[in-house]
Amino acid sequence: MKTSAIFNWSGGKDSALALYKVQQIGHYRLQTLLTTLSEPYQRISMHGVRAALLDRQAASLGLPCRKLFLPEMPSMDAYERLMATTMAELKNEGATAAIFGDIFLEDLRRYREEKLAAAGWEAVFPLWGVPTGELMREFLALGFKTITTCVSDKYLDQSFVGRVIDEQFLRDLPANVDPCGENGEFHTFVFDGPNFREPVAFEKGEIVHRRYQPAPKADDADYECGDKADASPFDTGFWYCDLL
């Protein structure tokens, strides 16, 4: 009998590859995607992608999507209360496992495992420990297509946002930037792949810069359910490419 699971979905490349691997293995019955969004902006946390595009993405994947809306710059307590309520609802609906696209952030994994175990959940990490360069090559070889929607100005300049990731993009990355953006260097929106029924249509809009006030670090909580958060995600500025 398959275990009923939720998939913590950010809409980005690591989520997409982890979901594909879980679907290929077939050990879990996927109950829903779970995505955190900004309530004021109606966009995926950190990625900046509109909720309407998230809906189209989920429809192309053939999966429902549960949205968890967060206030702007939530406190740790507020985040954990909202997450606990949502997870309790999902558990009452039959789910017992939560799947993530994390790769090597030990503190974040430990945080997830401890919180989930206390509530009776299993935490699953299909990509854990695989070299990120290898994962990116596999991602592209499988036919996934993704575009950068947010880049941290600590690591990358404006020219890297709004680019479709390909071999040239990877060659252009500075040496200190992880190929998967695992340290929060960039975030993405996947618009096609082997588990998509059809590509998600979009147009590129304006590019804007946003700077945030300091907030609790992501090793204390995950501010973007599904993909990796920067070790201190709100202590810098970000370039965003709006997708329409």
C-alpha positions in Angstrom: 0.0 0.0 0.0 1.4 3.4 -1.0 2.0 6.0 1.6 -0.1 9.2 1.2 2.2 12.2 0.9 2.2 15.9 0.3 4.9 17.5 -1.8 6.4 20.8 -0.6 6.3 22.7 -3.9 8.1 26.0 -4.8 7.5 25.8 -8.5 11.3 25.7 -9.1 13.8 23.3 -10.6 14.7 21.3 -7.5 11.0 20.7 -6.6 10.3 19.7 -10.2 13.2 17.1 -10.3 12.4 15.7 -6.9 8.7 15.4 -7.8 9.7 13.6 -11.0 11.9 11.1 -9.2 9.1 10.4 -6.6 6.7 9.8 -9.4 9.1 7.4 -11.1 9.7 5.4 -7.9 6.0 5.1 -7.2 6.2 4.5 -3.4 4.0 7.5 -2.6 0.5 8.5 -3.4 0.7 12.3 -3.9 -2.2 13.9 -2.1 -1.4 17.5 -3.0 1.3 20.0 -3.7 1.8 22.5 -0.8 3.1 26.0 -1.6 3.7 29.0 0.6 2.8 32.4 -0.9 2.9 36.0 0.2 -0.7 37.0 1.1 -0.2 40.7 0.3 1.4 40.0 -3.1 -0.3 36.7 -4.0 3.1 35.3 -5.2 5.2 32.3 -4.3 7.5 33.1 -1.4 11.0 34.2 -2.5 10.4 33.1 -6.1 8.0 36.0 -6.8 5.8 33.9 -9.2 2.2 34.9 -9.5 -0.4 32.5 -8.0 -2.2 32.2 -11.4 1.0 30.7 -12.9 1.3 28.3 -10.0 -2.3 27.2 -10.7 -1.4 26.6 -14.4 1.7 24.7 -13.4 -0.1 22.4 -11.0 -2.8 21.8 -13.6 -0.2 20.8 -16.2 1.3 18.4 -13.6 -2.2 17.0 -12.9 -2.0 17.6 -9.2 -4.0 19.7 -6.7 -2.2 22.5 -4.9 -2.8 23.7 -1.4 -1.8 27.3 -0.9 -0.5 28.5 2.5 -0.6 32.3 2.6 1.9 34.1 4.8 1.8 37.7 6.0 4.6 40.0 4.8 7.8 39.2 6.8 6.1 36.7 9.2 7.7 36.2 12.6 8.9 32.7 13.5 6.0 32.1 15.8 3.5 33.2 13.1 5.1 31.0 10.5 5.1 28.0 12.7 1.5 28.5 13.8 0.3 28.7 10.2 2.3 25.7 9.1 1.2 23.6 12.1 -2.4 24.3 11.4 -2.1 23.5 7.7 -0.1 20.3 8.4 -2.7 19.1 10.9 -5.4 19.6 8.3 -3.4 17.6 5.7 -2.8 14.8 8.2 -6.5 14.6 9.0 -7.0 14.1 5.2 -4.7 11.1 5.3 -1.2 12.3 4.5 1.7 11.0 6.6 4.8 11.9 4.6 6.1 15.3 3.4 8.5 15.4 0.5 11.1 18.1 -0.1 13.6 19.1 -2.8 16.5 19.9 -0.3 19.9 18.8 -1.4 22.6 19.6 1.2 21.5 22.2 3.8 21.9 20.2 7.0 20.3 22.7 9.4 17.2 23.1 7.2 16.8 19.3 6.9 17.2 18.8 10.7 14.6 21.6 11.3 12.1 19.9 9.0 12.7 16.4 10.4 12.3 17.5 14.0 9.2 19.5 13.5 7.6 16.8 11.3 8.5 14.0 13.6 7.0 15.8 16.6 3.7 15.9 14.6 3.9 12.3 13.4 5.1 12.9 9.9 7.9 11.3 7.8 10.2 13.6 6.0 11.4 12.5 2.5 14.4 14.0 0.6 14.7 12.4 -2.9 17.7 14.6 -4.0 19.6 14.5 -0.8 23.4 14.4 -1.1 23.5 14.2 -4.9 26.2 16.7 -6.3 24.4 19.8 -7.5 26.2 19.9 -10.8 25.1 16.3 -11.5 21.5 17.2 -10.6 21.5 20.2 -13.0 22.8 18.1 -15.9 20.2 15.5 -15.2 17.5 18.2 -15.0 18.4 19.5 -18.4 18.9 16.1 -20.0 15.4 15.1 -18.9 14.0 18.0 -20.9 12.9 20.3 -18.0 12.7 24.0 -18.9 13.1 26.7 -16.3 13.6 30.4 -16.0 15.2 32.4 -13.3 12.6 34.7 -11.5 14.7 35.9 -8.6 18.5 36.3 -8.1 20.3 37.5 -5.0 22.4 40.6 -5.6 25.0 39.3 -3.1 25.9 36.7 -5.8 24.6 37.7 -9.2 23.9 40.8 -11.2 20.7 41.8 -13.0 21.7 40.0 -16.2 21.1 36.6 -14.6 17.4 37.2 -13.9 14.8 36.3 -16.5 17.2 33.8 -18.2 16.2 30.3 -19.2 18.7 27.9 -17.6 20.8 26.1 -20.2 24.4 25.0 -20.5 25.5 28.6 -21.3 23.8 29.9 -18.2 25.7 27.3 -16.1 29.0 28.3 -17.7 28.3 32.0 -17.0 27.8 31.4 -13.2 30.6 32.7 -11.0 32.7 30.1 -9.3 31.2 30.8 -5.9 27.6 30.2 -7.1 26.1 26.7 -6.7 24.8 25.2 -10.0 21.4 24.6 -8.3 21.4 27.9 -6.4 21.3 25.8 -3.2 22.5 28.6 -1.1 19.8 31.0 -2.2 21.7 32.5 -5.1 18.7 32.2 -7.5 15.2 30.9 -7.7 13.3 29.6 -10.7 10.0 28.8 -12.3 9.7 25.5 -14.2 7.4 25.7 -17.3 7.9 22.4 -19.0 9.2 18.9 -18.4 8.7 15.2 -18.8 5.9 15.1 -16.2 4.1 18.2 -17.6 1.0 17.6 -19.7 1.8 20.8 -21.7 4.1 23.8 -21.3 3.0 26.6 -19.1 2.6 29.7 -21.3 3.9 33.0 -19.9 5.4 36.3 -21.0 8.3 38.1 -19.3 7.3 41.4 -17.6 9.4 44.0 -16.0 12.5 43.5 -13.9 12.6 45.1 -10.5 14.9 45.3 -7.5 13.6 44.7 -4.0 15.5 45.0 -0.7 14.2 43.5 2.6 14.7 44.2 6.2 16.6 41.6 8.3 14.4 38.7 9.5 14.9 35.4 11.3 17.4 33.2 9.5 16.2 30.2 7.4 18.1 27.7 9.5 15.4 28.5 12.1 12.5 28.1 9.7 11.9 27.5 6.0 10.4 30.6 4.4 9.9 29.0 1.0 8.2 25.7 1.2 9.8 23.3 -1.3 12.9 24.9 -2.5 16.0 26.0 -0.6 16.1 29.3 1.3 19.2 31.4 1.6 21.0 30.9 4.9 19.8 34.5 5.7 17.2 35.2 3.0 16.2 38.7 3.9 19.5 40.4 4.5 20.1 41.5 1.0 18.5 42.7 -2.2 17.0 40.7 -5.0 16.4 41.1 -8.7 13.0 39.8 -9.8 11.6 39.1 -13.3 7.9 39.3 -13.3 6.2 36.5 -15.3 2.8 37.3 -16.8 
